[in-house]
Amino acid sequence: MRFSYEVINEDSNIAIVTLWSSINQVKGLLGDSINLVGIIGNLYTPVGINYMVATLSRFNWIDTLIVFGLDYNGVGDLLIRFFRDGALDVLMVSKDVADSVRSTVRVVDLRGAFRERDVNALIKVVHESYRPGRRPVRH
């Protein structure tokens, strides 16, 4: 399954992956802070990680990925492992693209905050991470 996403603010350096949670639910929790987010999307399967990496490669100014949502099937664990170790069972993008994204995107794992319904943790990270201006971090 592809990485299903919505572009909010093309000048933002932040992406949020909601895993199995509704994009609209997370947007609602963010309130006005949603305007500081570049991309928000779902991720359901390990194969979808490839599509997410390809998307991040195209939006080469995104340097922060926030993981906030329900990790129903463990895809969030696989995503964290990919960014930490480069491990992905089925790599469908080039290794160069994968390594470039991995080395230039900071991942903030807020799955625990989602479970605890701590939306303030999400809002805080969004505000602390926001840097508008489309400054490429990847080529």
Backbone as a chain_set.jsonl record, in Angstrom:
{"seq": "MRFSYEVINEDSNIAIVTLWSSINQVKGLLGDSINLVGIIGNLYTPVGINYMVATLSRFNWIDTLIVFGLDYNGVGDLLIRFFRDGALDVLMVSKDVADSVRSTVRVVDLRGAFRERDVNALIKVVHESYRPGRRPVRH", "coords": {"N": [[0.839, -1.185, 0.0], [0.492, 2.22, -0.766], [2.026, 5.263, 0.505], [-0.134, 7.289, 1.943], [-0.842, 10.635, 1.794], [-1.145, 14.136, 2.715], [-0.54, 17.399, 1.653], [0.136, 20.21, 3.572], [1.5, 22.675, 4.324], [3.683, 23.915, 2.235], [6.071, 25.198, 2.745], [7.034, 24.261, 5.112], [9.215, 22.309, 7.196], [8.478, 19.946, 8.339], [7.16, 16.676, 8.706], [4.421, 14.584, 9.478], [3.679, 11.344, 10.43], [0.936, 9.346, 10.754], [0.478, 6.713, 11.077], [-1.8, 4.177, 11.593], [-3.81, 5.802, 12.472], [-6.4, 8.239, 11.994], [-5.881, 10.78, 9.635], [-7.359, 13.141, 9.671], [-8.219, 13.16, 12.327], [-5.822, 13.613, 13.751], [-5.088, 16.055, 12.636], [-7.184, 17.598, 13.646], [-6.619, 17.454, 16.391], [-4.29, 18.939, 16.476], [-5.157, 21.503, 15.95], [-4.804, 24.966, 15.258], [-2.077, 24.682, 14.977], [-1.607, 22.892, 12.969], [-1.04, 24.252, 10.694], [1.67, 24.6, 10.661], [2.768, 22.332, 9.736], [4.237, 20.431, 7.172], [3.669, 18.034, 5.642], [1.275, 15.482, 6.14], [0.511, 12.155, 6.855], [-0.73, 8.749, 6.413], [0.521, 5.494, 7.32], [0.614, 2.195, 6.626], [1.809, -0.286, 6.017], [4.89, -2.271, 5.731], [5.898, -2.077, 3.094], [4.889, 0.391, 2.391], [6.648, 2.102, 3.643], [8.694, 2.492, 1.84], [7.424, 4.1, -0.109], [6.943, 6.315, 1.463], [9.572, 7.141, 2.005], [10.381, 7.79, -0.599], [8.656, 9.93, -1.051], [9.547, 11.741, 0.918], [12.063, 12.148, -0.121], [11.495, 13.606, -2.44], [10.329, 15.916, -1.329], [12.547, 17.634, -0.405], [13.287, 19.374, 1.619], [12.173, 18.647, 3.976], [13.006, 17.837, 7.174], [12.325, 16.783, 9.581], [10.572, 14.174, 11.013], [7.701, 13.25, 12.5], [6.353, 10.731, 14.436], [3.24, 9.842, 15.196], [0.614, 8.249, 16.298], [-1.627, 5.396, 16.068], [-0.079, 2.352, 16.333], [-0.898, -0.166, 14.965], [-0.116, -2.618, 13.692], [2.608, -2.874, 14.047], [4.115, -1.495, 12.169], [5.136, 0.966, 12.744], [7.258, 0.37, 14.477], [8.931, -0.888, 12.613], [9.443, 1.265, 10.941], [10.854, 3.02, 12.658], [13.053, 1.373, 13.15], [14.11, 1.231, 10.56], [14.97, 3.924, 10.166], [16.821, 4.093, 12.228], [18.65, 1.905, 11.87], [18.764, 1.328, 9.173], [17.556, -0.905, 8.257], [15.348, -2.717, 6.29], [13.052, -4.962, 5.132], [12.035, -5.196, 2.481], [13.357, -3.315, 0.184], [12.529, -0.873, -1.977], [13.237, 1.499, -3.081], [16.156, 3.22, -4.277], [19.271, 2.403, -2.703], [20.898, 4.6, -2.247], [19.064, 6.754, -2.205], [17.499, 5.977, -0.002], [19.466, 5.995, 2.045], [20.216, 8.693, 1.976], [17.849, 10.007, 2.786], [17.512, 8.825, 5.318], [19.785, 9.816, 6.64], [19.352, 12.516, 6.877], [16.964, 13.154, 8.032], [15.376, 13.762, 11.016], [13.882, 11.721, 13.364], [11.087, 11.774, 15.42], [9.72, 10.011, 17.854], [6.585, 9.744, 18.866], [4.678, 7.899, 19.596], [4.039, 6.852, 22.08], [3.092, 9.136, 23.392], [0.794, 9.494, 21.877], [-0.69, 7.222, 22.646], [-1.116, 7.906, 25.285], [-2.731, 10.028, 24.97], [-1.587, 12.555, 24.815], [-1.604, 15.305, 23.473], [-0.362, 17.71, 23.731], [2.376, 17.192, 23.787], [2.865, 16.598, 21.117], [2.171, 19.051, 19.865], [4.08, 20.707, 21.032], [6.519, 19.646, 19.997], [6.112, 20.136, 17.283], [6.062, 22.972, 17.219], [8.627, 23.537, 18.242], [10.241, 22.455, 16.272], [9.706, 23.666, 13.86], [10.773, 25.221, 10.941], [10.476, 27.365, 8.585], [10.815, 27.831, 4.989], [11.912, 26.209, 2.973], [14.59, 25.125, 2.782], [16.792, 23.134, 1.254], [17.783, 19.931, 2.431], [18.618, 17.69, 1.334], [19.887, 16.398, -1.771]], "CA": [[0.0, 0.0, 0.0], [1.242, 3.461, -0.873], [2.009, 6.228, 1.596], [-1.227, 8.227, 1.685], [-0.482, 11.861, 2.501], [-1.739, 15.416, 2.337], [0.366, 18.531, 1.831], [-0.509, 21.303, 4.305], [2.29, 23.901, 4.205], [4.853, 23.539, 1.44], [7.282, 25.846, 3.264], [7.399, 23.643, 6.383], [10.224, 21.245, 7.217], [7.967, 18.902, 9.226], [6.187, 15.686, 8.259], [3.851, 13.751, 10.538], [3.108, 10.084, 9.99], [-0.087, 8.979, 11.75], [0.332, 5.265, 11.042], [-3.183, 3.742, 11.342], [-4.757, 6.807, 12.967], [-6.987, 9.122, 10.993], [-5.213, 12.053, 9.39], [-8.253, 14.209, 10.129], [-8.206, 13.171, 13.791], [-4.581, 14.253, 14.205], [-5.201, 17.465, 12.25], [-8.077, 18.231, 14.615], [-5.911, 17.581, 17.669], [-3.288, 19.996, 16.343], [-5.784, 22.826, 15.871], [-4.105, 25.912, 14.388], [-0.682, 24.255, 14.781], [-1.516, 22.104, 11.734], [-0.488, 25.128, 9.652], [3.13, 24.527, 10.726], [3.135, 21.003, 9.249], [4.359, 20.343, 5.724], [2.984, 16.858, 5.128], [0.741, 14.55, 7.123], [0.067, 10.982, 6.123], [-0.86, 7.429, 7.035], [1.451, 4.447, 6.926], [-0.012, 0.956, 7.076], [2.567, -1.506, 5.738], [6.321, -2.1, 5.506], [6.123, -1.609, 1.724], [4.576, 1.815, 2.397], [7.827, 2.86, 4.081], [9.388, 2.869, 0.6], [6.725, 5.236, -0.703], [7.176, 7.456, 2.338], [10.947, 7.575, 1.762], [10.386, 8.452, -1.908], [7.983, 11.218, -0.865], [10.472, 12.608, 1.65], [13.141, 12.486, -1.041], [10.998, 14.683, -3.318], [10.181, 17.102, -0.471], [13.904, 17.535, 0.144], [13.488, 20.301, 2.732], [11.628, 18.029, 5.189], [14.096, 17.272, 7.975], [11.772, 16.265, 10.832], [9.452, 13.259, 10.856], [7.078, 12.956, 13.787], [5.519, 9.53, 14.402], [2.196, 10.075, 16.201], [-0.588, 7.538, 15.902], [-1.817, 4.021, 16.51], [0.796, 1.386, 15.663], [-1.741, -1.361, 15.012], [0.525, -3.849, 13.235], [4.063, -2.819, 14.231], [4.818, -0.795, 11.1], [5.885, 2.056, 13.387], [8.526, -0.212, 14.925], [9.755, -1.088, 11.421], [9.855, 2.599, 10.49], [11.906, 3.476, 13.585], [14.229, 0.53, 12.886], [14.695, 1.672, 9.286], [15.718, 5.176, 10.346], [17.936, 3.873, 13.151], [19.628, 0.909, 11.411], [18.733, 1.135, 7.722], [17.002, -2.222, 7.975], [14.011, -2.791, 5.708], [13.009, -6.254, 4.444], [11.836, -5.004, 1.041], [13.759, -1.97, -0.2], [12.1, -0.636, -3.354], [13.906, 2.712, -3.55], [17.596, 2.963, -4.325], [19.956, 2.502, -1.411], [21.374, 5.982, -2.125], [17.924, 7.571, -1.781], [17.169, 5.573, 1.367], [20.516, 6.486, 2.95], [20.139, 10.153, 2.006], [16.711, 10.384, 3.643], [17.824, 8.391, 6.694], [20.849, 10.615, 7.264], [18.993, 13.936, 6.941], [15.658, 13.321, 8.679], [15.319, 13.449, 12.443], [12.614, 11.072, 13.686], [10.619, 11.975, 16.795], [8.746, 8.948, 18.102], [5.583, 10.154, 19.852], [3.611, 6.899, 19.702], [3.655, 6.778, 23.489], [2.255, 10.313, 23.661], [-0.514, 9.228, 21.277], [-1.39, 6.267, 23.525], [-1.487, 8.618, 26.518], [-3.558, 11.17, 24.544], [-0.829, 13.76, 25.157], [-1.483, 16.122, 22.269], [0.562, 18.817, 24.017], [3.72, 16.768, 23.389], [2.92, 16.766, 19.663], [2.164, 20.488, 19.558], [5.367, 21.241, 21.458], [7.549, 19.244, 19.034], [5.855, 20.857, 16.029], [6.496, 24.364, 17.373], [10.087, 23.584, 18.429], [10.936, 21.964, 15.076], [9.293, 24.4, 12.664], [11.698, 26.131, 10.28], [9.962, 27.568, 7.225], [11.733, 28.401, 4.014], [12.339, 25.279, 1.926], [16.037, 24.99, 2.662], [17.043, 21.706, 0.985], [18.744, 19.18, 3.249], [19.008, 16.569, 0.468], [19.954, 16.732, -3.209]], "C": [[0.879, 1.242, 0.0], [1.158, 4.275, 0.414], [0.97, 7.278, 1.226], [-0.955, 9.496, 2.485], [-1.205, 13.07, 1.936], [-0.71, 16.512, 2.601], [-0.42, 19.665, 2.49], [0.208, 22.627, 4.025], [3.598, 23.558, 3.494], [6.145, 24.198, 1.899], [7.788, 25.198, 4.549], [8.408, 22.517, 6.191], [9.759, 20.016, 7.989], [6.992, 17.986, 8.488], [5.699, 14.924, 9.491], [3.305, 12.494, 9.885], [2.2, 9.58, 11.114], [-0.307, 7.478, 11.835], [-1.12, 4.912, 10.719], [-4.217, 4.76, 11.805], [-5.232, 7.705, 11.834], [-6.191, 10.414, 10.876], [-6.071, 13.193, 9.932], [-8.317, 14.303, 11.65], [-6.98, 13.927, 14.299], [-4.584, 15.732, 13.83], [-6.089, 18.212, 13.244], [-7.413, 18.43, 15.965], [-4.902, 18.722, 17.628], [-3.904, 21.392, 16.323], [-5.027, 23.705, 14.891], [-2.656, 25.516, 14.115], [-0.516, 23.401, 13.53], [-0.894, 22.937, 10.616], [1.04, 25.153, 9.636], [3.663, 23.218, 10.147], [3.179, 21.009, 7.727], [3.495, 19.248, 5.14], [2.469, 16.044, 6.307], [0.204, 13.354, 6.362], [-0.027, 9.736, 6.97], [0.244, 6.512, 6.536], [0.942, 3.143, 7.513], [0.877, -0.273, 6.977], [4.059, -1.224, 5.588], [6.635, -1.607, 4.093], [5.865, -0.105, 1.636], [5.737, 2.674, 2.853], [8.617, 3.326, 2.856], [8.75, 4.093, -0.042], [6.915, 6.498, 0.14], [8.583, 8.007, 2.123], [11.038, 8.308, 0.424], [9.732, 9.83, -1.814], [8.903, 12.196, -0.142], [11.648, 13.022, 0.767], [12.735, 13.641, -1.959], [10.821, 15.993, -2.549], [11.492, 17.241, 0.306], [14.226, 18.557, 1.24], [12.882, 19.767, 4.029], [12.783, 17.384, 5.938], [13.635, 16.727, 9.322], [10.553, 15.406, 10.519], [8.941, 12.899, 12.244], [6.16, 11.751, 13.605], [4.516, 9.656, 15.548], [0.922, 9.392, 15.726], [-0.591, 6.124, 16.432], [-0.961, 3.079, 15.67], [0.143, 0.007, 15.738], [-0.991, -2.647, 14.697], [2.051, -3.838, 13.35], [4.825, -2.112, 13.131], [5.61, 0.392, 11.658], [7.232, 1.575, 13.891], [9.474, -0.401, 13.741], [10.282, 0.237, 10.881], [10.997, 3.133, 11.353], [13.183, 2.684, 13.331], [14.909, 0.934, 11.582], [15.523, 2.935, 9.484], [16.919, 4.993, 11.269], [19.03, 3.026, 12.518], [19.712, 0.756, 9.897], [18.119, -0.183, 7.312], [15.573, -2.112, 7.446], [13.983, -4.046, 4.853], [12.883, -6.11, 2.932], [12.155, -3.551, 0.708], [13.46, -1.778, -1.682], [12.642, 0.672, -3.919], [15.393, 2.414, -3.563], [18.206, 3.143, -2.936], [20.455, 3.925, -1.192], [20.258, 6.902, -1.636], [17.572, 7.253, -0.329], [18.187, 6.129, 2.361], [20.486, 8.004, 3.076], [19.01, 10.621, 2.925], [17.012, 10.023, 5.094], [18.807, 9.331, 7.384], [20.463, 12.082, 7.447], [17.643, 14.204, 7.592], [15.754, 12.858, 10.123], [13.93, 12.874, 12.72], [12.31, 11.296, 15.164], [9.478, 10.991, 17.017], [7.808, 9.365, 19.236], [4.424, 9.161, 19.923], [3.134, 6.747, 21.134], [2.766, 7.949, 23.876], [0.868, 10.126, 23.056], [-1.323, 8.294, 22.17], [-1.892, 6.95, 24.791], [-2.372, 9.826, 26.25], [-2.919, 12.508, 24.913], [-0.58, 14.586, 23.891], [-0.532, 17.293, 22.484], [1.998, 18.46, 23.644], [3.897, 16.941, 21.88], [3.017, 18.237, 19.284], [3.516, 21.11, 19.91], [6.464, 20.898, 20.445], [7.357, 19.972, 17.711], [6.384, 22.281, 16.136], [8.02, 24.468, 17.518], [10.847, 23.243, 17.155], [10.714, 22.824, 13.841], [10.352, 25.387, 12.197], [11.204, 26.329, 8.855], [11.068, 28.007, 6.27], [12.275, 27.471, 2.96], [13.844, 25.247, 1.724], [16.358, 23.508, 2.459], [18.075, 21.104, 1.934], [19.233, 17.948, 2.498], [19.047, 17.05, -0.976], [19.587, 15.53, -4.023]], "O": [[1.895, 1.293, 0.694], [0.333, 4.01, 1.288], [1.175, 8.064, 0.301], [-0.85, 9.448, 3.711], [-1.785, 13.037, 0.851], [-0.084, 16.539, 3.66], [-1.5, 20.034, 2.03], [-0.404, 23.582, 3.546], [4.506, 22.979, 4.091], [7.223, 23.784, 1.471], [8.864, 25.551, 5.031], [8.44, 21.862, 5.15], [10.565, 19.129, 8.269], [6.121, 18.446, 7.75], [6.463, 14.657, 10.419], [2.561, 12.564, 8.907], [2.627, 9.412, 12.256], [-1.174, 7.015, 12.576], [-1.623, 5.31, 9.668], [-5.406, 4.579, 11.541], [-4.532, 7.896, 10.84], [-5.868, 11.057, 11.874], [-5.558, 14.105, 10.58], [-8.454, 15.394, 12.202], [-7.093, 14.783, 15.176], [-4.136, 16.572, 14.61], [-5.773, 19.336, 13.637], [-7.615, 19.456, 16.614], [-4.683, 19.395, 18.635], [-3.226, 22.366, 16.649], [-4.647, 23.249, 13.812], [-2.068, 25.964, 13.13], [0.609, 23.204, 13.071], [-0.288, 22.389, 9.695], [1.638, 25.673, 8.694], [4.876, 23.019, 10.075], [2.274, 21.527, 7.073], [2.682, 19.496, 4.25], [3.133, 15.929, 7.337], [-0.475, 13.507, 5.347], [0.508, 9.662, 8.076], [0.824, 6.73, 5.472], [0.845, 2.991, 8.73], [0.725, -1.208, 7.762], [4.457, -0.084, 5.348], [7.547, -0.8, 3.914], [6.547, 0.596, 0.889], [5.815, 3.849, 2.495], [9.148, 4.436, 2.845], [9.448, 5.013, -0.469], [7.033, 7.602, -0.392], [8.764, 9.224, 2.066], [11.704, 9.339, 0.329], [10.203, 10.786, -2.43], [9.024, 13.352, -0.548], [12.166, 14.131, 0.901], [13.531, 14.542, -2.224], [11.135, 17.063, -3.07], [11.542, 16.998, 1.511], [15.354, 18.583, 1.733], [13.061, 20.379, 5.082], [13.458, 16.498, 5.414], [14.451, 16.261, 10.117], [9.622, 15.849, 9.847], [9.661, 12.316, 13.055], [5.295, 11.747, 12.729], [4.886, 9.585, 16.719], [0.23, 9.905, 14.847], [0.319, 5.706, 17.149], [-1.103, 3.018, 14.449], [0.587, -0.866, 16.484], [-1.203, -3.663, 15.36], [2.713, -4.716, 12.797], [6.056, -2.116, 13.138], [6.639, 0.772, 11.098], [8.236, 2.274, 13.757], [10.666, -0.113, 13.841], [11.421, 0.324, 10.423], [11.99, 3.639, 10.831], [14.273, 3.255, 13.3], [16.137, 0.975, 11.504], [16.66, 3.008, 9.016], [17.931, 5.673, 11.105], [20.209, 3.371, 12.608], [20.636, 0.12, 9.391], [18.157, -0.544, 6.136], [14.709, -1.496, 8.069], [14.8, -4.19, 3.943], [13.551, -6.823, 2.183], [11.33, -2.663, 0.921], [14.057, -2.433, -2.536], [12.515, 0.924, -5.117], [15.843, 1.459, -2.929], [17.723, 3.924, -2.117], [20.437, 4.411, -0.061], [20.478, 7.733, -0.755], [17.371, 8.162, 0.477], [17.812, 6.672, 3.4], [20.705, 8.542, 4.161], [19.198, 11.524, 3.741], [16.789, 10.831, 5.995], [18.674, 9.609, 8.576], [21.187, 12.822, 8.114], [17.222, 15.356, 7.694], [16.155, 11.73, 10.414], [12.921, 13.475, 12.352], [13.143, 11.048, 16.036], [8.403, 11.128, 16.433], [8.183, 9.344, 20.408], [3.306, 9.542, 20.274], [1.946, 6.535, 21.373], [1.793, 7.774, 24.609], [-0.127, 10.547, 23.646], [-2.502, 8.54, 22.425], [-2.959, 6.616, 25.307], [-2.726, 10.563, 27.171], [-3.607, 13.464, 25.272], [0.511, 14.563, 23.321], [0.042, 17.812, 21.526], [2.76, 19.333, 23.229], [4.951, 17.379, 21.42], [3.858, 18.618, 18.469], [4.032, 21.944, 19.166], [7.254, 21.767, 20.074], [8.334, 20.381, 17.083], [7.083, 22.748, 15.237], [8.632, 25.388, 16.975], [11.979, 23.691, 16.972], [11.466, 22.716, 12.873], [10.775, 26.269, 12.944], [11.505, 25.504, 7.992], [12.118, 28.49, 6.693], [13.048, 27.912, 2.109], [14.316, 25.335, 0.59], [16.214, 22.712, 3.387], [19.115, 21.708, 2.2], [20.139, 17.248, 2.952], [18.338, 17.982, -1.356], [19.58, 15.595, -5.252]]}, "num_chains": 1, "name": "protein.A"}
